[in-house]
Amino acid sequence: MNIAEIKREPRNKDTLDLLKHIVQQVEESDDATEVLAFVKIGKDYHRFSTGIADMMKLIAVLEVAKHDCISRMTTA
């Protein structure tokens, strides 16, 4: 087998797999109406979102996500 025959996985495979899973979930649900995504490309984070109907609820969800991230950092 030569080098040209080796199939390499893209570096962003995990990201693409997650996005495919999200698309599948949205396609299977008539209730999916909003999305908020942060994607790190290079050194910068990019935000993508649809319109957000309830900003306070979104902020509460982000606070829970922040707490989860901090907890993971301290236990790792």
ABEGO torsion letter per residue (X at the ends): XBAAABBBBBAAAAAAAAAAAAAAAAAABAABABBBBBBBBEABBBBBBBBBABAAAAAAAAAAAAAAAAAAAAAX
